[in-house]
Amino acid sequence: MVAGILCLSWLEKMTLDFSAIEAKWRKAWYDAKINESTPQPGKKKFFMIFAYPGVTGYLHVGHMRGYTFADAIVRYKMMTGHQVLFPVGTHATGNGAITFARKVERRDPVVVDVLKANGVSDEVLGRLKDPAEVVRFFNQIYINDYWKRFGFMSDWRRFTCTIYPDYSKFIEWQMMKLKASGLLIQRPYFAPACLEHGPVAIDASETDISKGGNAEVLEYTLLKFDFEDGRKLVAATLRPETVFGLTNFWVNPEVEYVDAEVDGETWVVSREAAEKLKMQKDMVRVKGAANGSSLMGKRCRAPYTGKMIPIFPSVLCDPGVGTGLVMSVPSDAPVDWIGLVELRKDKAAMQKYGITDQMLDEAAPIPIIDTPGWGPLPAVEITEKMGIVSLSDPKLEEATKEVYKTGFHKGVMNKNCGDFAGQPVEQAKDTIREEMLATGQAGLFYDLSEEVFCRCGGKVLIKKIPDQWFIDYADPALTERSKEHALAMKILPKEYYENIQGVLEWYRERACVRLGNWLGTRFPFDKRWIIEAIADSTLYPVYYVVSRYANEGMIRPEGMNEQFFDLVILGKGDPDVVAKSTGFPRSTLDAIRTEFEYWYPLDINLGGKEHMTVHFPVFLMNHVAVLRPQHWPRGIIVNWYITATGGKISKSKGGAQPIPDAAERFGVDAMRLFYAHIASLYVDVAWDDEKVDAYRDRLERIWGQVQDLVRTGTDEESKVDAWLSARMHTRLARLHGFMEIFDLRSYVNDVYFEMAQDFKWYLRRGGRNKAVISKALEAWISLMAPVTPHLAEEMWEATGRKPFVSTFQMPAGVIDESVVKEEAKERLIERLMTDVGEIVKVTEMKPKRAVVMTAPKWKFDMLTMALADPKGKPEISSLIKSAMTSVQSPAAKKDVPAYAKELSVDIMKASPEDRKVLGAGIDENAVLLSAKGFLEAELGCLVDVRAADDPSLQDPKGKARFAKPGRPAVYLE
Ligand SMILES: [Zn+2]
């Protein structure tokens, strides 16, 4: 091994060809199949995945953050005694690939440009008109250009995709198990839907949609106002209890209204609203246009109160919001109040629509709600307070929110509200609505709080589905068991560990299938439905155990029936019977079953923060619902994003450099180091070319340092040899500790920055021993392997080691007494040099001689006593008492109380590690004397080492009394 160190031909190169090194090791690893996962009974296992990406286009450098983090963890586990399973896959369910193929077909310039920029030939482009080709194409890109390019330790044999026929068999089985547990339910549902694709999921991860992930479904109450000719003017409101304060009705003369036949009545609503109603109600028919202007100046009868109110014009009625007709409550709606004020000033409009002053007088606000902090007419009051006099004032929105919030949540209905007087508004709202619904004076209407667009570009609306299937995540038993299990899991960051309890508690039934043109698995109980994108991506870590056998043709989808999965996953059934029903050999069934029992449960599922409210909770709940408790997952890690300067890097919008280009430009290891160290995983951080370059420089410097260390090695032993070995033990112990809690950032800081300093110190102190250097380098390089594996392999090889550092077992850090002693010795010297440096800097002197005075014996005795205190909080008075009996010199006796106080503070502040070093019991005088030559050379002056209680000590400045254990006093002359 030592001879290998001296093969220095590789050292000649000044800069590194990262690309060549990466290619070389990637090939070597995969040729040697060290990435393949085989159970090894009796050996610990570690099973980790990252949430597989949706197949919707190219990924960008931001995505690699979480993936790389996972790979570093997996590699570390592999090097610390674990068999690892780190499979990857892709999620192609939905219409992402269909939409992509359509765009290619119609030569969408953005998509075509992105493809061409990524080097796609015209021939390949031609094939991408087929959604299945799109999935195949991106699967290969994700595997080869991203995950393999980054050197991942993934078992590629297990790759799976949600539209593979064998994967579908697994999803069918999952649905069967949910149904058998009573967790599949069916009922009418108002779902967000694309006209072409049917129901879409609206959530922040935007799997189905291209815009509007934060939209909410609003439930409006439709109030019917009788018009003189029998038609109903229909207004949508979120506040039906305000009917008591109705003064007038608003119609927009510029909007196109229609007469629509609904439930045997004729409703007047905007044309847009009629289209939405068609999706939510049976037998809606538009009969013809309704002229809004013809209603103006007439009256209609309000529901519930039966009051006749006038109809006024308002250009603020938006045909896309609600029904485009609005009821006016000027007491509590600032917009209504200002609308009336403006109308009164607009004599031309009044004349045109036949509105008289008297009608406006009739529409005076009626107080209906007692709102804390407000008078009887909050809308009037707030507009006056904020100086709002016009409908075009942007402050109106704020005023509306303010009045709405306090009125709705804290208000009480007043004496103008009949039987409801004295009731809280929130409660009255529900009662009034129920009453009006029951008597046919009102209806329900669902709409989205903001615009949502499907991935295909179509607008998403709310549609009634009479027989929708749901997974019942609101099931109380499932919720309870999931919450309880989550408490036992390792979930990071800790805020999410706490929050997931609420998320699970809050989780409701979720639609799990949809009609329309989607990629995905057909619902086994009704083949018209396709299982939607969230439902088929929750239990899938299970499937990576099986996928290899399907990929290698050992099992076929046709045989993968319910009994098959029951056997291999739940351990149910007679293997011989299952062998017969599936047509699979008994030995294959046994092998799969053994693998499942070996690998499961999943140790960590890592995913981006968009998964916190949707994917992670249902991942957990499906495991709890379907698997046996011993197979429920053990951990979740959430990663935050890499952003571009000025916002999120978007894969659909382009603009981010392709991952292979970035890999070529910066080097994979530099990128990996950037991801691991730039910030905590739990904050967003901006991508920064210069910073990635700086990490690349760091790697080149380390490479240079390793060269120097190897060159410097001789057979000569030195006094710091033992220290370097000790330091490696301390480092290892600390680093293993960081990885216990997946603190990769602290780990990287120690390995790539602090440890470089350790080696520098060793050389500075005269260390040259090549055997010692070699051993320490072995530890150092191995510690680099999880994060920058390619360069670590290169160094491993160059220092004469074989075969791979990636499969090397990292030493444990053993911190015994000798390690602590060595650490204490060097720390004493290092501290002394720092202290002297400080004095020289402050005094600007060039000393001829430094007198170093180590602490008197009584201070060491007192330290020993203080450290022995079991509470770690020594009693100052007892320290003093005991010292007084042993200290003889009157001058020292005087110093005892002050030192006792200082010592007590020092001990309380010290880390456990510091305490160990303090209590190492080294002979400081002897240590410093043995380093005298080094100190003299470093300080450029004579060094005199004395004990502070040495009677012959000359101490003209009286510095000796400041000496304490670990911190000698210094006097320069
Ligand atoms: Zn669509």
Boltz pocket constraint, residues with backbone or C-beta under 6 A from the ligand:
constraints:
  - pocket:
      binder: B
      contacts: [[A, 194], [A, 195], [A, 196], [A, 197], [A, 198], [A, 454], [A, 455], [A, 456], [A, 457], [A, 458]]
      max_distance: 6.0
